[in-house]
Amino acid sequence: MGQTITEKIFSQHAKRDVKAGEIVRVDIDMIIGNDITTPISIKAFEESGAETLARPDNFCIVMDHYIPAKDIASANQAKISREFAYKHNLKNYFDEKDMGIEHALLPEKGLVIPGDVIIGADSHTCTHGALGAFATGMGSTDLAFGMITGGNWFKVPETIKVELSGKPAEHIYGKDIILELIRLIGVDGALYKAIEFTGDTIEYLSMADRFSICNMVIEAGAKNGIIAVDDVTKEYLKERAEINGGLRDEPIYHYADDDASYIKTIKIDVANLSPVIAYPFLPSNGKSMEEAVEDDLKIDQVMIGSCTNGRIEDLRIASKIMEGKKVAKHTRMIVTPATQKILLQAQEEGLLKILIQAGAVVSNPTCGACLGGYMGILGDNERCVATTNRNFVGRMGSRTSEIYLANSAVAAASAIAGKLVDPRV
């Protein structure tokens, strides 16, 4: 019996053939922490008696949740990570001078390589599967174990195969594909499973779309999401290498065998897919755009950004829709580019001018609004259309507020209309 991509990556790292269900101990290629989760890892690291990192160049801290600090508590929390980074002379430490949301910044820096095993103390670490890597979120103490030993224990997950067919129509993006999948299988439909995305649709998807898809597999309970490397991936890696003076390591490409074993196959007809809107209070509560517009929902705030949809492609989509128009009088709009590089590129392309003239507030890269930390907290009974990944009760502020997850085109069009609308009409 053949192997899935995830099984092949674990076999590569275990230095023997492995199958789903086996428990293996493997070395980790990149360990990722942030300003919220790393202090807990540091505490566990120091309490263990460890003095040095097992693989210093494979440990990365990205300050992205509450940076710049929003209050004294977050400032003191950030200080713990800063002092640790300076003490250990971390090569891959990213703070305000070179900031970005971790799951956008690391691929941008050429630090995520096909064939990697990556762990991060953040649930959306699964984003990096878009580059043909195994990437998953783990707890802060699991991170500490990796910091101390250079590796960790894993149960090799079974794989669900998702076949995507057809060319996406106008204003259909990776966000719609993943929201449709979550609608179909539910928030627990892939518990501790790998989701391998295949099909002819893949060739039409940009890297931004692929990152969005893999980013949200955790919202179906998946251990990881993964897309095989193709020409689009290779071109992206080539660009990263040229910009950064090389990649972190040599990529290893893995492809599923024809006789690989999957626990199930799910088919999605992307050619006939409409924009999908996830209603409160679960990402699985999806409705088609046609259904959603019938509800005639007034919107108080629109947020474009996050590790899901804060890339340059998202800002281009929004700017094209908003050029020469204004955000509705009763609606606020926040745009959060995912990295400083994206922010600068948007400025060079004139996108920021369009968005600001339309009435949007453009912030520094931060996770703040997405997790209800700062930079866009929702008040009682307010509604928000967001390109983020979660719409749980109280996720972005008040427990009576509502979040509607959507793609960037829907978000931009809704900001102008002041209500949830279809960008295609």
N, C-alpha and C positions, 0 to 999 in steps of 0.2 A: 504493500500500500504506500502511495506517495505521501508527500508532506505539504501542508499549507505554508504560507510565507512566515507566519509566526513560529511554527514548528521548526522551520529551517533556520531562523535567526537564533533560536535557543539551541539548536543542534550545533551551529557554528560556535557559540559561546561555551557550550558544555563539552565541545570537542568529541562528540559522539551523537549518533542519531537518537532523537527523543521524540516522544509522542504526547499528544494531549493527555492530561491527567497525571503525568509524571511530575515529581517535585525535584527541582534542580537548583544547584548553587552555581551562579555564574558571576563573572566580573561585570561591572557596570561601566559603560562608556561615558556617561554624563549624569551627574547628580545635580539637581536643580533645587535651590531654595529661594525664598523671597523674604521680604522684611517682616512678614507676619509669622511664617512658619519656621524660619531658620533659627530664631532665638531658642526655641524648644529643642531643636537638634543640637545646637551648641551646648546647651545645658546638659543634655544626655551624653554628648561627646566628652565634655570636661569631667562629668561625674564618673565616667568609665575609667578615668586615669590616662586616657590617650593624650599624647602630646603633639603628634604630627598626623596629618592626613595621609591615608594610604596612597592616594593618587591625587595630589594637589591640583594638577592641571585638568582633572576630570570633575572637579567640584566647582559649581557656579552659584553665585548669589546675585539675584536681580532684585533691586529695590523698586517695587512697582505698585504696591497696594496703597500705601499712605505716604507717598513721596511726591512733592515736598510734604513734610509732616503736617498733619492737620491739628494736632494738639500735643500737649506735653507727654502724654502716655505713648503716642505713636513715635514721637521724637526719641524718647528713651529706648523704645523697642528697636528702632532703626540703629541707634548707637551701639547696641549689642552686636549686630551684624557687621557694622563698619569696623569696630575694634577688632573683631575676629578676622575679618578680611585683611586688615593692615598687619596684624600680628603674624598671620600665615602667608603674607605676601601673595594673595590670590591673584592669579593671572586673569581669571574670568570673574571679575567683580564689577558690576554695573550699577552706578548710582546716578545722581542728578546730572552729572557732567555728560553722561552717555546713556540716557535713560530710555526705557521702553518697557512695554508689557512683555513678560518673560517668553510667552509662547509665540510672540512675533519677533522679538529681539534675537533670540538664539539662532533661528534659521537664517535671519538676516546677516548675522555675524559669521555664518559658515560653521557653526558649532554643532549642528545636527547633521549626521551622516547616514545615508542608507545602510542598513545592516546593524545599526546601533541597538544596544539595550539602554534605555534611558528611564530614570525615575525622577520624580519631582514631588515635593510636598505641596502639591496643588492638583486638584482633581482634573484640571484641563490639560495636564501634561500630555494626554493622549493626542493632542493637536499634531505632534511631531510624526505621527504615523503617516501623515501625508507625504513624507519623504522616504517611505519604505523602511522606517525604523520601528522597533517595538518600543513604545513609550507609554508609561502608565503613572498614575498618581499613587503615592503611598503616604503613610503617616510620618510625622517628624522624627519619631524614634527609629523607624525603618531607614530614614535618611541618615541618621546618626550611625547606624550599623554599617551603612555603605561608606560613610566618611572614615570610619575606623578600619574596616576590613577591605574596602575596595569592591565589595560584591554584596550579593543578597540572595535570599531563597525565593523561588517562584514556583508556583504550580502552573505548568504549561496549559494555557486555556484551550478549550475546544473552540472551533471557528464556525461562525455563521457567514455564509456567502451571500452577498447582496449584488444582484445583477441589475445594472442600470442600462436602460436601452433608449436610444433616440437622442436627437440633438435638442438641447434646451431651447425653448422659445424665448422671445424677448422678455426681459425682466424675470427670468427664472435662473436662479443661482444655486450654488452649493447649499446655502441656507435652507432653501425650499426642499431640496432633496433629503437633507438630514431631518428636517421637521416632519416630512412625510413618512420617513422610516420610523421615527419615534411615535408618530400617530398610529402607525400600523401595529407596532409590537409593544408599545407601552414603556413606561419608565423602568420596568423591571424585565423587559423582554429579552435582555441579553446579559443577564447577571453573570459576571466573571467569564464572559465569552469574548473572544476576538471577533471583530467584524471586518471581513475582507471585502473591499469594494471592487467590483469588476464590471465588464460590459463596455459596449461601444460608446457610451456617454462619456467615459473617462477622457477620451481624446479631445473632447470639446471643453473640458474644465480647466480653468486657470489654476495656478498654484493657490491663489487666494481662495477659490472655491473648494479646493481639496483640503486646505487648512480648516475652513469652516466646517466641512463634513466631519473630519476626524476629531475636531475640537469637541463636538457635541455627542459623540458616541457614549460618553459617560452618562448622559441624560437618559440613556436606555439601559444603564447599569453595566455597560461593557467594560472589560478590562483594558482593551485597546482597540483602536481602529487602524486599518492599514490599507495603503494603496500601492500597488507595484510601481516601481520606477519605469518611466517611459521617456520619450524625447522631451516632453514638457519639463519633467523633473530634472533631466540632465542639463537642459538649457538654464534652468534656475540655478543649479549647482555651479555651472560654469560662470554665471554672472556673479554669484557669491564669491567664488574663488578669485575672480579678477578684481573685485572690489576690496576684498580682505587680504589679498596677498596669499591666497591658498585656503584650503579647507582644513578643518581640525585633523583629519585623518583621511586615508584612502577609503572611498565608499565601496561597499560590497552589495551587489544587487542580488536579491532573492526573488524567485518567481515560483508560484505554486505549481506542483506537478498536476498533470492531467487527471491522475487518479487519486488526488488528495481527498481526504475524508472531511466532510462538512456535516455538522449536525442538522442543518437545514439550509435551504436556499430561498431567498426572498427576492421577488422580481418587482421592479418599479419602472413604469412606463414614463420616463422623463419627458419624452416628446409631447405628451398630452397633460403634463403637470401644470397646474396653476400655482401662483404664489400661495404659500401656506402660512397662516397666522396661528401661532400658539396662544390660545386664550388662557387667562388665569385659571387655576394656579399651578399648572403643570405643563412642561414642554410637550407632553403627549396630547394635550387638549387642542389638537389642530383642527382648523377649519380652512376650507378653500377660500380664496379671495372673493369669489362670487357669493359665498355664504356670509362672509364677514361684512361686506359692504351693506348688506341688507339690515344689519344691526344699527347703522347710522351712529357710530360711536364718536362722541366728542372727545378730543385728545387735549390734555393739558401740557404734556411734555413729550418731546421726541429726543431719543439719544442714539447717536451713531458712533460706534466705537467698540472697544473691548478686544479681547484676544480672539473673538469669533469674527468680527466684522469691522475692524479698525484699520484696514490696510488701504494702500493708495487706490486700489481698484474701487473700494467702497466710497472713498471721497470723490472719485471721478464720477461714479454713478450718481451720487447725490448732487454734485455741482451741475451736472448736465441737466438734471430735472429742475434745479432751483435757480438757474441763471436768469436774471432779470425779474425774478419773482420775490415775494416777501412771505416770511413765516406769518401765519394767521395771528391776529391781534391777541387772542386769548391763549395762544400756545407758545411755549418756550422750546428752544432747540439747543442741545448740547452736542458738540462734535469733539471726540477724543481720538486723535491719531494714535496708533498703537506704539509708534516709536518716534524718536527725534528725527531720524532719517526720513520717515514718512511725512512728518510735519514739515521739514525743509523742502522735500520734493513737492508737496502740495502747495507750498508758498511759491516755488519756482514755476509751477504750472499754472499759477493764478487761481487755484481752487479755493484757497483760504479767502481771497478777496470776494469771490462769488458767494461763499457761505456766510461770511461776516456781513456783507451788504444785504443779504437776504434776511439777516436777523439772528443768525446762529452765534452762540458763544463757542469759541474754539479753545480748548484747554490743552495743557501739557499731557503727555502720555501718562495714564494712571488707570488703575482698576477701580478707583474710588466710587464712581457712580454705579457701576455694575453691581457691586456688592453692598450698596447702601451705606458706604462709609463717609463719603463727602463728594462734592462737585456734582450735585444733582439729586439730592434727597427728595423723595416724593412726600407730599403732605396727605392728610386724611382725604380719602375718597378720590384722589387724583388718578388719572389714567395716563399711562406712558406707552408709546410705541418704541420699542428698543431693539437694536440689532445684537443684543447680548444673548446669553445662553440659558438664563434661568428666570422664571417668573413665579417663584414660590411666594407664599404669603409673607409680606414684609421684606422681600428681597432688596428693594431699592428705597426703603423708608417705612412709611406708615403701614401698619397691618391691614388697613382698609384701602390702601392704594392698589391699583391693578396694572399689570405689565402685560403687554401684547408683543410677543416675539415675532420679528419679521425681517425680511431682507432690506438692504439699504435703499432700494428704489421705493418700496412701500413706505419706509420711514420718511424719506424726503418728500414724497408726494403728500403724505399725511400731515407733515409740518405745514405745508402751504395751505392745505384745505382746512386744517384745524380739526379734522376728523379722519377716521380710518378710511382710506380710499385706495382704489386700484390704480397703479401708475401706468397701466397699459391703456387707459381711456382718458 
